[in-house]
Amino acid sequence: MSRSRTAPSGTRHGPRVCRDCGDPVHWWRNSRDTARWVLVGFSPDDKGTVQKVIGTDPDTGKRVPLALVLSGLDLAEAVADGRLLFPLHHTTCSARRRAEERSRT
């Protein structure tokens, strides 16, 4: 999800999961605005638009993955270079797809 959200708090083992569909996901801070979080699919995807970059967490000072959301020429260049890209989870969330299908009928 690209709008501002608070990432789940606390620590636990294993991947986080989407509260709507249960799929594994990553919560990464947005590289352009670290106060915002981005919900990213767990695995790279051919239709991905998010590049994982390493940066510094503003709260802890630790090195963490950040989400660099790409579009336009930046996205085309990343695809041409063969970079691993992850999907924004809202584009692949099965719960969202089911809700959209229900609203069409």
Summary of the structure (lengths in Angstrom):
residues: 105
radius of gyration: 14.5
end to end distance: 25.0
largest distance: 49.1
contacts: 260
relative contact order: 0.22
helix: 22%
strand: 33%
